[in-house]
């Protein structure tokens, strides 16, 4: 009787050889990360953790080798990796994905990171993820911020089914439950109960202009409704902007992922509402324009701001910026802003410049020190201090300009 263990050994293949074969196949098919995808598929077949494999000497049963080759062939046909493995990772969690939903991409990690920093100092923030797809972004946020109230919205039945499955799985794993809503972002009544209450809106909507030639992974093997959005790619983004303006409280943050072509257009859409502060563009890991962020200011169309002075209106917007900073930073910053008008009023009689160049340097040094001490994003903190400087000088110009007098101070 033949030795069964010897027969099994003869049938086994070596993982290192299989990976080299898979890498060659994927490289010939112009897959952009052939080695990484080959290892991911091998880990999927063998039930190994994600990450670099140590293939030297590892045997692979014949059935597993055949399964790996079949998956490699499908990946060489440019079917997305996530659709082959049925899973994707974002923000430290794993979610299920099907062929009917968009596979979360690495650049969305930056959208998540910005959103988390935007509500760092806010307790129990209310967060809305529009065009949620698999629900990965909303669920990753809830995983990172268990105190958050997170809502995820999508219109597509397949995406909703996937998001609800993932939400149930994450809740079972101990994460704070996320509420998944069936809804259309163009509906003016969407989440109407949250109007003016939301601290953060995140959106990774379809944004590719219809007819654009894409890599097969996106152009052929993703659902078109998750990729394309009208002749200019803005059909859904326009609705996201309008929806966010309605949902966000004053000071609430908005982050929208988009493509290269929308880098200049999205800030214009935001500015056109009259509801947002100046927008900021962000590059992805490949240094491509990938998202735009901003904060809610005064209610567009309302008259509440017309009863206050220009200086007070500016201060209100700046206070909204301060609301999202770690409370340990507020003593210095809030006191600085709250006294601006009083100091400027006093300077009607003295007209002494308060923000001299050397003091601006001191403020910038403080930004670096506070950021390092409290873990606040350096780019945001520098921007905040720039706003402090700008607002201080602007308030002085407004008040002093109203009644200019001869300077009598010592310049301190």
Protein Blocks (a to p, Z undefined) as FASTA:
>chain_A
ZZfklmmmmmpccfklmmmmmmmmmmmnopablmlmmmmmmmmmnopaeddddfehpacd
fklmmmmmmmmmmmmnopafklmnopaceehiacdddfkbccddfklmmmmmmmmmmmmm
pghiacddehklnommmmmmmmmmmmbccddddfblklmmmmmmmmmmmmmnopacdddd
dddfklmkgoklmgokafbdcddddfbdehiacdfklmmmpcfklmggcjnopmmmmmmm
mmmmmmpcghiacdddddfklmmmmmmmmmmnopaccddddddfkopafbdcddddddeh
iaklmmpcfklmmmmmmmmmmmmgcfklmmmmmmmmmmmmmmmmmmmmnopafbdfklmm
mmmmmmmmmmmmnopafklmmmmmmmmmmmmmmmmmmmmmmmgcddfbeoZZ
